[in-house]
């Protein structure tokens, strides 16, 4: 398996395999921005519920809605079929950004993945410097009118906090009784179909309590609410390699795992390979 995608100078269509979740797409946007700036046309199938968030926020991408199904074809099979309709059929023209899918475990390099967290891995396999992750502001077009509409509908006090108790796959109930009652409490809920509409609200918050989700990624990658007290709560079903690298000033809340549940790292699911990218790199260094 090749560690990096060949970003040649000839303009061509590039397909992306990362149909979900929203946080992964936000993490990967700066990767594809580099390819776009190199003259390539980006075609990115994503689950249809994400289209309202990304269609106008990153209009330089050709977003393709992927319908959900009960089998799981929306992860790989349907995106590949949709890319084929755009004339993208060669794996050399497709960036596979999932860190792991059980249907194609050979697409993940176990040695390379073992060295880093999942977001670092996405950048490593595409050859884009990891520091680019924090250049998200260059990749998106904010809709300030929509942001202000949402802001005016929920913010009623000068001092407020923003907290998140529901993500796509986990829920937590926080005890906020110790919070100063003079601080308005604003919970992130489905008030809008565009996650980016929350940016202004989040940026003005005095306190943030966020689950490992797209909103925590937005805060970190855009350096939102730089003076706020920020609290990050990881999902109980993830080990360290399943959590993103965060650079801003966060405090980390403990998470209890349900009784009787054993969580494995992604690396535990990967087959051992006789020869992989990391070994090839080391071999090359040794021969110099």
Rosetta blueprint (number, residue, H / E / L):
1 X L
2 X L
3 X L
4 X L
5 X L
6 X L
7 X L
8 X L
9 X L
10 X L
11 X L
12 X L
13 X E
14 X E
15 X E
16 X E
17 X E
18 X L
19 X L
20 X L
21 X L
22 X H
23 X H
24 X H
25 X H
26 X H
27 X H
28 X H
29 X H
30 X H
31 X H
32 X H
33 X H
34 X H
35 X H
36 X H
37 X H
38 X L
39 X L
40 X L
41 X E
42 X E
43 X E
44 X E
45 X E
46 X E
47 X E
48 X H
49 X H
50 X H
51 X H
52 X H
53 X H
54 X H
55 X L
56 X L
57 X L
58 X L
59 X L
60 X L
61 X E
62 X E
63 X E
64 X E
65 X E
66 X E
67 X L
68 X L
69 X L
70 X L
71 X L
72 X L
73 X L
74 X L
75 X L
76 X L
77 X H
78 X H
79 X H
80 X H
81 X H
82 X H
83 X H
84 X H
85 X H
86 X L
87 X L
88 X L
89 X L
90 X L
91 X H
92 X H
93 X H
94 X E
95 X E
96 X E
97 X L
98 X L
99 X L
100 X L
101 X L
102 X H
103 X H
104 X H
105 X H
106 X H
107 X H
108 X L
109 X L
110 X H
111 X H
112 X H
113 X H
114 X H
115 X L
116 X L
117 X L
118 X H
119 X H
120 X H
121 X H
122 X H
123 X H
124 X H
125 X H
126 X H
127 X L
128 X L
129 X L
130 X H
131 X H
132 X H
133 X H
134 X H
135 X H
136 X H
137 X H
138 X H
139 X L
140 X L
141 X L
142 X L
143 X L
144 X H
145 X H
146 X H
147 X H
148 X H
149 X H
150 X H
151 X H
152 X H
153 X H
154 X H
155 X L
156 X L
157 X L
158 X L
159 X L
160 X E
161 X E
162 X E
163 X E
164 X L
165 X L
166 X E
167 X L
168 X L
169 X L
170 X L
171 X E
172 X L
173 X L
174 X L
175 X L
176 X L
177 X L
178 X L
179 X L
180 X L
181 X L
182 X L
183 X L
184 X E
185 X E
186 X E
187 X E
188 X L
189 X L
190 X L
191 X L
192 X L
193 X L
194 X L
195 X H
196 X H
197 X H
198 X H
199 X H
200 X H
201 X H
202 X H
203 X H
204 X L
205 X L
206 X L
207 X E
208 X E
209 X E
210 X E
211 X E
212 X L
213 X L
214 X H
215 X H
216 X H
217 X H
218 X H
219 X H
220 X H
221 X H
222 X H
223 X L
224 X L
225 X L
226 X L
227 X L
228 X L
229 X E
230 X E
231 X E
232 X E
233 X E
234 X L
235 X L
236 X L
237 X L
238 X L
239 X L
240 X H
241 X H
242 X H
243 X L
244 X L
245 X L
246 X L
247 X L
248 X L
249 X L
250 X E
251 X E
252 X E
253 X E
254 X L
255 X L
256 X L
257 X L
258 X L
259 X L
260 X L
261 X L
262 X L
263 X L
264 X L
265 X L
266 X H
267 X H
268 X H
269 X H
270 X L
271 X L
272 X L
273 X L
274 X L
275 X L
276 X L
277 X H
278 X H
279 X H
280 X H
281 X H
282 X H
283 X H
284 X H
285 X H
286 X H
287 X L
288 X L
